Amino acid sequence: METTITATELARNLSDVLNRARYKGETFIVERNGEPVAKIEPPPQPGITLRELAALLAELPPLDDKFANDLDKARSILRDSALPKWPN
């Protein structure tokens, strides 16, 4: 959502405008004498979207039988390894 405000409104409500940008994702166009002079918007969020993650996963090569065999081997090693027993 983009809201146009005057520089005077910004000066009077700076804390509210900043909070609305940060926590509600709102964008403000600041005008002085009817001319746009600034834009206040939320900062970019770190990380990637689920759509970007799906696109990255789709680019990976398919898993082969060797990978499945490696997993089975790792599971058997972990299952067969004896955990230390608590003393009685």
C-alpha positions as CSV (number, residue, x, y, z in Angstrom):
1,M,0.0,0.0,0.0
2,E,1.4,3.4,-1.0
3,T,0.3,6.5,0.9
4,T,1.2,10.1,-0.1
5,I,2.0,12.5,2.8
6,T,3.3,16.0,3.1
7,A,6.7,16.8,4.6
8,T,4.8,18.5,7.5
9,E,2.7,15.4,8.1
10,L,5.9,13.3,8.2
11,A,7.5,15.7,10.7
12,R,4.5,15.5,13.0
13,N,4.1,11.7,12.7
14,L,7.6,10.4,12.1
15,S,7.5,7.6,14.6
16,D,4.1,6.4,13.4
17,V,5.2,6.5,9.8
18,L,8.4,4.6,10.5
19,N,6.5,2.0,12.6
20,R,3.9,1.5,9.8
21,A,6.6,1.1,7.2
22,R,8.6,-1.4,9.4
23,Y,5.8,-3.5,10.9
24,K,2.9,-3.2,8.5
25,G,5.0,-3.0,5.2
26,E,3.5,0.3,4.1
27,T,5.2,2.7,1.7
28,F,5.0,6.5,1.9
29,I,5.7,9.1,-0.8
30,V,6.7,12.3,0.9
31,E,5.7,15.5,-1.0
32,R,6.9,19.1,-0.5
33,N,4.9,21.8,-2.3
34,G,3.1,19.1,-4.2
35,E,6.3,17.5,-5.6
36,P,7.5,14.1,-4.5
37,V,10.8,14.4,-2.6
38,A,11.3,11.1,-0.8
39,K,10.0,7.5,-0.5
40,I,9.8,5.7,2.8
41,E,9.5,1.9,2.5
42,P,10.2,-1.2,4.5
43,P,13.7,-2.5,4.4
44,P,14.4,-5.6,2.3
45,Q,13.9,-8.8,4.2
46,P,16.8,-11.3,4.4
47,G,16.5,-14.8,3.0
48,I,14.5,-16.1,0.1
49,T,10.8,-16.7,-0.7
50,L,9.3,-20.2,-0.9
51,R,8.9,-19.7,-4.6
52,E,12.6,-18.9,-5.0
53,L,13.5,-22.0,-2.9
54,A,11.3,-24.2,-5.1
55,A,13.0,-22.8,-8.2
56,L,16.4,-23.6,-6.7
57,L,15.4,-27.1,-5.7
58,A,14.0,-27.7,-9.2
59,E,17.4,-27.0,-10.7
60,L,19.2,-29.7,-8.6
61,P,20.1,-32.9,-10.4
62,P,18.0,-35.9,-9.5
63,L,19.2,-38.3,-6.8
64,D,20.6,-41.6,-8.0
65,D,20.8,-45.0,-6.5
66,K,24.3,-44.3,-5.2
67,F,22.9,-41.6,-2.9
68,A,20.2,-44.0,-1.6
69,N,22.9,-46.6,-0.9
70,D,25.0,-44.1,1.0
71,L,22.0,-43.2,3.1
72,D,21.3,-46.8,3.9
73,K,25.0,-47.4,4.8
74,A,25.0,-44.3,7.1
75,R,21.8,-45.5,8.8
76,S,23.2,-49.0,9.4
77,I,26.4,-47.6,10.9
78,L,24.4,-45.3,13.3
79,R,22.0,-48.2,14.2
80,D,24.9,-50.6,14.8
81,S,27.0,-48.3,16.8
82,A,26.7,-49.1,20.5
83,L,25.8,-46.2,22.7
84,P,27.5,-46.1,26.0
85,K,25.4,-47.6,28.8
86,W,24.6,-45.8,32.0
87,P,26.2,-47.5,35.0
88,N,23.8,-49.5,37.2
